[in-house]
Amino acid sequence: MDTSAKIFVAGHLGLVGSAIRRRLEAQGYHNLIVRSYEELDLTNQQAVHDFFAAEQPQYVFLAAAKVGGIRANDLYSAQFIYENLMIECNVINCAWRYGVKKLLFLGSSCIYPKLAPQPMKEESLLTGLLESTNEAYAIAKISGIKLCQMYRKQYGCNYISVMPTNLYGPGDNYHPEDSHVIPGLIRRFHEAKKQGLAEVVCWGTGSPRREFLYVNDLADACFQLMLLYNEADHINIGTGTDMTIREIADMIAATTGFSGRIAWDSSKPDGTPQKLLDVSKLHGLGWHHKTELKEGLKIAYEDFLKRYQ
Ligand code: GDP
């Protein structure tokens, strides 16, 4: 992939796509193709065909997706399954039709069974029932992996799939209810501090365990894998360590400067009890994350303050 390669970063305005774009630009890639949702609706089959026919990209990072936290996944499940399946089918099929050399598909750690042994190995895929709060999204992402594998099997396409753990960082969605836990709590703690509130209520029991990866580290892993990984099997991207939601809430409170009480609303869902990826395959390729949570949260909070104005 030389620096003049024509690369389509699908979803360049989102958390992941924007980080991949920054990573490529920092490396000197200057022939990137990007489209906003208004310019190209990736769920529209004809529009995606017309786009690939006109632009003929050589490489694709497929980071476009309908995403959201535990509440959004549950509430908008029809949109989550429909839009993600359509995006994947349209982009992956057109990549084949119009001769894309290599495509990297981004999935999610929620593809694994709810009660998969921890840490979750790549081989755990399709060995048990999914967590119900994100089943729609998970089914769509599993289909994306399978699309890449079947296009490889039948047509010899070099399409690879990566499964990131829970992500956070600049460009996140800070919606008070539809976001993931880190951006959601950054906003809630910040607003509580501003309003001088004595208490912040978080969802669930606080006991589930999650692993968090800074999005610039994910973008770096995707870039490296695009250069060196050429296998049908998907590959996990994470840090290899997790913590309780209580612990992350305490860290976010400290980052934002909220010193009041943290209460837990156990009428809200916990989701899957633990989500920790086995990253030995990735470590075996020589890649490790660089940004620790404390530092990453500080950057994320600065990003929030800039955009919240
Ligand atoms: P998940 O990893 O798919 O479950 O996605 P989330 O990031 O949305 O949620 C992770 C965990 O954080 C769940 O156990 C939530 O119940 C818990 N949580 C606590 N407070 C919040 C909040 O304000 N927003 C979100 N999204 N999750 C929260």
Boltz pocket constraint, residues with backbone or C-beta under 6 A from the ligand:
constraints:
  - pocket:
      binder: B
      contacts: [[A, 68], [A, 69], [A, 70], [A, 71], [A, 110], [A, 134], [A, 166], [A, 176], [A, 177], [A, 178], [A, 179], [A, 180], [A, 181], [A, 182], [A, 184], [A, 185], [A, 201], [A, 202], [A, 203], [A, 204], [A, 208], [A, 210], [A, 245], [A, 268], [A, 269], [A, 270], [A, 271], [A, 272], [A, 275]]
      max_distance: 6.0
